[in-house]
Amino acid sequence: MRACVPLIVAVLCRLAWAADEDPREPEPFLELEEETEGAPASDLYAAPNSCQGRCLEAFDKHHLCHCNARCPEFGNCCEDFESLCGHEGFSHISDAITKEELQSTSEKIYRADTNKAQKADIVLNSQNCISPSETSDQVDRCPEPLFTYVNEKLFSKPTYAAFINLLDNYQRATGHGEHFTAQQLAEQDTFLREAMKTAVMKELYGFLHQQNRYSTEQEFVNDLKNMWFGLYARGKEERDSGGFEHVFSGEVKKGKVTGFHNWIQFYMQEKEGLVDYYSHICGGHWDSHPHVLALQFSWDGYYKEVSSTFIGSSPEFEFALYSLCFIARPGKVCQLSLGGHPLAIQTYTWDKSTYGNGKKYIATAYVVSSTQ
């Protein structure tokens, strides 16, 4: 079996990788959330003869017309492709982002993350690991907390402080409408403003601007606010969820934890006695930050079978990588590179509703694989 990336604690020995697989193309470890089960995100609620809510989706031979980046080349675009998908952040075929560009940009973002935790800032007590086949057992194999120590001076840094202020702005149970106060809306703006001051987000914007995805930084920031903080109906009640809440804060739907892919939220909830760490999937080493753990835990009595979570990265680092992948590979596996090691991120789009001129919200984003 291949070794997991020294940089990244594997999420991903779950795969039982076959010997003939390409080591640079790791098979994704799919951590399906309920809203994506049963059909690809690109197939959900899509108008059959329009690009409304379908821009840059994956090719599907069953569709009457197409909205992917290559449809102009094959002459099978929907009639409104150019008007809906040719601007506002979506690329023309000539602006398509390559895998090599994604890997190069993710390496630059990785090197730019000077706000990440240093090795001495976090002490983990990983305790017992399990095989992928055991993740559904709901057995607590770790009597002690995951985090033995975190240097909370990290949390006084502007992006950390702004990020933490956002985490309690939501009701975790879906089906209950979210209503932002003026202060909470201001906290969103503060986080985006502080994030855009960092080298990480400047690197991301510079790349996307060069790729003709955004003409100005303000256009980019406005789009980030919509895609991450815009609300939509994940349950029965209107506007009960959003991308930021799902990915970073976590939600509970039908008695199960969904989302919750952030180490800061995990640490803070564990410190308050609300998170009970059960185990992690075996593999990897603990050489430096960031790395990734595939965690099993209980959140105030609700179980999470697998949550792939960066450990020690800055808030802007995770925000940048997930945004990069959502913009460049919406609803697909996105192949990146960190410190010379491959890493794959899966995003899903929310297709029941859109913002702007047919643009999609983030449904979820998380690490699916990393190999060496």
Long-range contacts (C-beta under 8 A, 24 or more apart in sequence): 2-371, 2-372, 3-372, 4-283, 4-284, 4-285, 4-370, 4-371, 4-372, 5-284, 5-291, 5-341, 5-342, 5-343, 5-370, 5-371, 5-372, 6-284, 6-285, 6-287, 6-341, 6-372, 7-287, 7-288, 7-290, 7-291, 7-338, 7-339, 7-341, 8-284, 8-290, 8-291, 8-292, 8-338, 8-341, 8-343, 8-370, 9-126, 9-280, 9-283, 9-284, 9-285, 9-286, 9-291, 9-292, 9-293, 9-311, 10-281, 10-282, 10-283, 10-284, 10-292, 10-294, 10-370, 10-371, 11-281, 11-292, 11-293, 11-294, 11-306, 11-308, 11-367, 11-368, 11-369, 11-370, 12-281, 12-283, 12-294, 12-368, 12-369, 12-370, 12-371, 13-132, 13-281, 13-282, 13-283, 13-284, 14-131, 14-132, 14-135, 14-281, 14-294, 14-306, 15-132, 15-369, 16-132, 17-371, 23-342, 23-371, 23-372, 24-342, 25-335, 25-342, 26-342, 26-344, 26-369, 26-370, 26-371, 27-369, 28-333, 28-344, 28-346, 28-368, 28-369, 29-132, 29-294, 29-306, 29-308, 29-368, 29-369, 30-346, 30-368, 31-306, 31-307, 31-308, 31-346, 31-366, 31-368, 33-246, 33-258, 33-259, 33-348, 33-363, 33-364, 34-253, 34-254, 34-256, 34-258, 35-234, 35-253, 35-258, 35-348, 35-350, 35-363, 35-364, 36-348, 36-363, 36-364, 40-331, 41-331, 41-348, 41-349, 41-350, 41-351, 41-363, 42-331, 42-349, 42-351, 44-351, 44-352, 45-351, 45-352, 46-351, 49-78, 49-79, 50-78, 50-79, 50-80, 50-84, 51-77, 51-78, 51-80, 51-81, 51-84, 51-85, 51-358, 52-80, 52-84, 52-354, 52-358, 53-351, 53-353, 53-354, 53-358, 53-360, 54-78, 54-351, 54-358, 55-81, 55-84, 55-85, 55-90, 55-358, 55-359, 55-360, 56-85, 56-90, 56-91, 56-330, 57-330, 57-331, 57-349, 58-331, 58-332, 69-93, 69-96, 70-96, 83-357, 84-357, 84-358, 85-358, 87-357, 88-223, 88-356, 88-357, 88-359, 89-213, 89-214, 89-219, 89-223, 89-327, 89-359, 90-213, 90-359, 91-211, 91-212, 91-213, 92-212, 95-211, 95-212, 95-213, 97-211, 97-328, 99-335, 101-207, 101-211, 102-324, 102-325, 102-328, 102-329, 102-334, 102-335, 102-336, 103-335, 103-336, 103-337, 103-342, 104-337, 105-203, 105-204, 105-207, 105-324, 106-321, 106-324, 106-336, 106-337, 106-338, 106-343, 107-337, 107-338, 107-339, 107-340, 108-203, 108-207, 109-200, 109-203, 109-204, 109-317, 109-320, 109-321, 109-324, 110-317, 110-338, 110-339, 112-198, 112-199, 112-200, 112-202, 112-203, 113-199, 113-200, 113-290, 113-313, 113-314, 113-316, 113-317, 114-199, 115-154, 115-157, 115-159, 115-160, 115-198, 115-200, 115-314, 115-316, 115-317, 116-289, 116-290, 116-312, 116-313, 116-314, 116-317, 117-150, 117-151, 117-154, 117-289, 117-290, 117-312, 117-313, 118-289, 119-288, 119-289, 120-151, 121-150, 121-151, 121-154, 121-289, 121-312, 122-147, 122-149, 122-150, 122-151, 122-289, 122-311, 122-312, 123-147, 123-148, 123-149, 123-150, 124-148, 124-286, 124-311, 126-280, 126-286, 126-293, 127-277, 127-279, 128-279, 129-279, 129-280, 129-281, 129-282, 129-283, 130-279, 130-280, 130-281, 130-282, 130-296, 131-281, 131-282, 132-281, 134-279, 135-281, 135-296, 135-305, 135-306, 136-305, 138-278, 138-296, 138-303, 139-278, 139-279, 140-276, 140-278, 140-279, 140-298, 141-278, 141-279, 142-277, 142-278, 142-279, 144-277, 145-270, 145-277, 146-266, 146-270, 146-277, 146-295, 147-266, 147-267, 147-270, 147-271, 150-267, 155-264, 157-314, 158-194, 158-197, 159-191, 159-194, 159-195, 159-198, 159-314, 159-315, 159-316, 160-264, 160-314, 160-315, 162-187, 162-190, 162-191, 162-194, 162-195, 162-315, 163-191, 163-248, 163-264, 163-315, 164-264, 164-268, 165-190, 165-191, 166-191, 166-244, 166-248, 166-249, 167-248, 167-249, 167-264, 167-265, 167-268, 168-249, 169-245, 169-249, 170-242, 170-245, 170-249, 170-251, 171-240, 172-249, 172-250, 172-251, 172-252, 173-251, 173-252, 173-253, 174-234, 174-235, 174-240, 174-241, 174-251, 174-252, 174-253, 175-235, 175-236, 175-237, 175-240, 176-235, 176-237, 176-240, 177-237, 177-238, 177-239, 177-240, 178-231, 178-239, 178-240, 178-241, 178-242, 178-245, 179-239, 188-225, 188-229, 189-225, 191-315, 192-221, 192-224, 192-225, 195-315, 195-316, 195-319, 196-221, 198-314, 198-316, 200-314, 200-316, 200-317, 200-320, 201-316, 201-319, 201-320, 203-320, 204-320, 204-323, 204-324, 207-324, 208-324, 208-327, 213-327, 223-356, 223-359, 224-323, 226-355, 226-356, 226-359, 226-361, 227-323, 227-326, 227-355, 227-359, 227-360, 227-361, 227-362, 228-319, 228-323, 228-362, 230-355, 230-361, 232-350, 232-352, 232-353, 232-361, 233-352, 233-353, 234-350, 242-361, 243-350, 243-361, 243-362, 243-363, 243-364, 243-365, 244-362, 246-362, 246-363, 246-364, 247-322, 247-362, 247-364, 247-365, 247-366, 248-318, 250-299, 250-304, 252-299, 252-302, 255-302, 256-302, 256-303, 256-304, 256-305, 257-297, 257-299, 257-302, 257-303, 257-304, 257-307, 258-364, 259-364, 260-299, 260-304, 260-307, 261-307, 261-308, 261-309, 261-310, 261-318, 261-365, 261-366, 261-367, 262-309, 262-310, 262-318, 263-309, 263-310, 263-311, 263-312, 263-313, 264-315, 266-295, 266-297, 266-309, 269-299, 274-299, 274-300, 275-299, 275-300, 281-306, 289-313, 290-317, 290-338, 292-343, 292-367, 292-370, 307-366, 308-366, 308-367, 308-368, 309-367, 310-367, 321-345, 322-347, 322-362, 322-365, 325-365, 326-362, 326-365, 330-360, 333-368, 341-370, 341-371, 341-372, 342-369, 342-370, 342-371, 342-372, 343-367, 343-369, 343-370, 344-368, 344-369, 344-370
